[in-house]
Amino acid sequence: MVTLRGQAGFTATELLVVIAIVGIIAAVAIPSMSGLLASQAVRSASYDITADLTYARAEAIARGTNVSVTGASTTDYKQGWTITEAAGGTTLRTQAARSNKITFTANANVYTFDKTGRVVAGAPAQWEIVPSDSGAQGHQMRCIKLDPSGRTRTWEGTC
C-alpha cells in the first residue's frame, strides 16, 4: 500500500508576507533605537567621569598628595582624560576617547584634589554631556557638578 506524504515548507507568498511584516517592525523600531543608544552613550559618559572623580579624590586622600584629572584636549572631555599624582607625575588611570555621537564639555581642563579631598584647582566644576543630535530631549542630557569640597552631583537636563 502506498501512503502519500504532505509536503513541508513555505510558499513564496507566505515568505513575502513575513518579510513585509519584519520590514514594517524594523522601520518603526529603528528611530526609537537610535534615541536609546544616544541616551545610553550620555549615561555611560556620566558614570565614567563621576567614578573617576570619586577615584581621584579617594587616591588624593589615601596617598596624602594632590591628584589631578586632566582632559586630553582642553575642555573637550570626549577626547578622554588622565588621572595623575602630582608628586611623582605617576599616571593612575586613563580614559580613552569616545567614538559615540555626544558632546562632552567641561568648564576647565584640569581639576586637582588635595590630600583632604577638596578641589584646589578647577572648582566649582561642571561637565555637560548631550547627544550630538540637535533634537535631544532633557532626559537624554546629563550635568555633573563638582563642588569645592570634592562632592559630585549628577542630574538629568542641561547645566
C-alpha positions as CSV (number, residue, x, y, z in Angstrom):
1,M,0.0,0.0,0.0
2,V,1.3,3.4,-0.9
3,T,0.9,6.3,1.5
4,L,1.0,10.0,0.5
5,R,3.0,12.5,2.5
6,G,2.2,16.2,2.6
7,Q,4.9,18.4,1.5
8,A,6.6,20.6,4.2
9,G,7.8,24.2,3.6
10,F,6.5,27.7,2.9
11,T,5.1,29.2,-0.2
12,A,6.6,32.3,-1.8
13,T,3.5,34.3,-0.7
14,E,4.0,33.3,2.9
15,L,7.6,34.3,2.9
16,L,6.9,37.7,1.3
17,V,4.2,38.4,3.9
18,V,6.7,37.6,6.8
19,I,9.4,39.7,5.2
20,A,7.0,42.7,4.8
21,I,5.9,42.4,8.5
22,V,9.6,42.3,9.7
23,G,10.3,45.4,7.5
24,I,7.4,47.3,9.0
25,I,8.5,46.5,12.5
26,A,12.1,47.5,11.8
27,A,11.0,50.8,10.2
28,V,9.1,51.6,13.4
29,A,11.9,50.4,15.8
30,I,15.0,52.0,14.3
31,P,14.2,55.6,15.2
32,S,13.4,54.8,18.8
33,M,16.5,52.6,19.0
34,S,18.8,55.5,17.9
35,G,17.4,57.6,20.7
36,L,18.0,54.8,23.2
37,L,21.6,54.5,22.0
38,A,22.2,58.2,22.4
39,S,20.7,58.2,25.9
40,Q,22.9,55.2,26.9
41,A,26.1,56.9,25.5
42,V,25.4,60.0,27.6
43,R,24.6,57.9,30.7
44,S,27.8,55.9,30.2
45,A,30.0,59.0,29.9
46,S,28.3,60.4,33.0
47,Y,29.0,57.3,35.1
48,D,32.6,57.2,33.9
49,I,33.5,60.8,34.8
50,T,31.7,60.5,38.1
51,A,33.5,57.3,39.0
52,D,36.9,58.7,38.0
53,L,36.3,61.9,40.0
54,T,35.5,59.8,43.0
55,Y,38.5,57.7,42.4
56,A,40.8,60.7,42.1
57,R,39.5,62.2,45.3
58,A,40.0,58.9,47.1
59,E,43.5,58.5,45.8
60,A,44.4,62.0,46.9
61,I,43.3,61.2,50.4
62,A,44.9,57.8,50.5
63,R,48.2,59.0,49.1
64,G,48.3,62.3,51.0
65,T,49.1,64.3,47.9
66,N,47.5,66.2,45.1
67,V,45.8,64.2,42.4
68,S,44.7,65.8,39.1
69,V,42.1,64.9,36.5
70,T,43.2,66.4,33.2
71,G,41.3,66.5,29.9
72,A,43.2,65.2,26.9
73,S,42.1,68.1,24.7
74,T,41.3,71.3,26.7
75,T,37.7,71.2,27.8
76,D,36.5,68.5,25.4
77,Y,36.4,65.5,27.6
78,K,35.1,63.4,24.7
79,Q,38.8,63.1,23.8
80,G,39.4,61.3,27.1
81,W,41.2,62.3,30.4
82,T,44.1,61.2,32.6
83,I,44.3,61.0,36.4
84,T,47.8,61.7,37.7
85,E,49.5,62.0,41.0
86,A,51.1,65.5,41.3
87,A,54.1,64.5,43.4
88,G,55.7,62.0,41.0
89,G,53.7,62.6,37.9
90,T,52.5,58.9,38.1
91,T,49.6,58.2,35.8
92,L,46.9,56.4,37.9
93,R,44.2,55.9,35.3
94,T,43.5,56.9,31.7
95,Q,40.1,57.2,29.9
96,A,40.3,56.7,26.2
97,A,38.5,58.9,23.7
98,R,34.9,58.2,22.9
99,S,33.7,57.4,19.4
100,N,29.9,57.8,20.0
101,K,28.0,60.9,19.0
102,I,27.9,63.0,22.1
103,T,29.2,66.4,23.2
104,F,31.1,66.2,26.4
105,T,32.4,69.5,27.6
106,A,33.8,70.9,30.9
107,N,34.4,74.4,32.2
108,A,38.2,73.8,32.7
109,N,40.9,71.4,31.6
110,V,42.4,70.4,35.0
111,Y,40.8,69.6,38.3
112,T,43.1,69.0,41.3
113,F,42.2,67.3,44.6
114,D,44.4,67.9,47.7
115,K,45.2,65.5,50.5
116,T,42.0,66.3,52.3
117,G,39.8,65.6,49.2
118,R,39.0,69.2,48.5
119,V,39.2,70.6,45.0
120,V,42.1,73.2,44.9
121,A,42.1,73.8,41.2
122,G,39.1,74.0,38.8
123,A,36.2,74.3,41.3
124,P,33.4,74.8,41.0
125,A,33.5,72.4,38.1
126,Q,30.8,71.2,35.7
127,W,30.6,68.8,32.8
128,E,27.7,68.9,30.3
129,I,27.0,65.7,28.3
130,V,24.5,65.8,25.5
131,P,23.8,63.8,22.3
132,S,25.2,65.4,19.2
133,D,21.7,65.2,17.7
134,S,20.1,68.6,17.8
135,G,16.7,67.1,18.7
136,A,17.9,65.8,22.1
137,Q,15.4,65.9,24.9
138,G,16.0,66.8,28.6
139,H,16.1,63.2,29.8
140,Q,18.9,62.4,27.3
141,M,21.2,65.1,28.8
142,R,23.4,65.0,31.9
143,C,25.0,67.6,34.0
144,I,27.8,66.8,36.5
145,K,28.9,69.3,39.1
146,L,31.9,69.1,41.4
147,D,31.8,71.5,44.4
148,P,34.9,72.7,46.2
149,S,34.5,70.0,48.9
150,G,35.0,67.3,46.2
151,R,31.5,66.1,46.2
152,T,29.9,65.3,42.8
153,R,26.3,65.7,41.9
154,T,24.6,64.5,38.7
155,W,21.2,65.3,37.2
156,E,19.2,65.0,34.0
157,G,19.0,68.1,31.8
158,T,21.3,70.9,30.9
159,C,23.6,72.7,33.4
